[in-house]
Amino acid sequence: MSEEDKVGKPAEYSNNSIDRSILNDKWDLVLSNMLVKVGLGFGVGVVTSVIFFKRRAFPVWLGIGYGFGRAYSEGDAIFRSNAGLRSVQI
């Protein structure tokens, strides 16, 4: 469809902006979730490394990998949901 055909159809633009808004909100949630999970995994890995393993690197990498894995699985669930973003019910 050319730009000339789209000029007179504001309803089409509003549907795209709603879809983009939901997609942007999902991406924001997934990326912030990933940052938190990887950060927590890194922190737990550093503490475990210092306390139990005489400052070796493998607990840190395991913690980061666990954080990425959790973030990936939760992000996949968020993008596969049909209802949009998850909400808290009180």
Secondary structure, DSSP 8 states (H G I E B T S, - for coil): --HHHHTT-HHHHHHHHHHHHHHHHHHHHHHHHHHHHHHHHHHHHHHHHHHHSTT-SHHHHHHHHHHHHHHHHHHHHHHH-SS-S-----
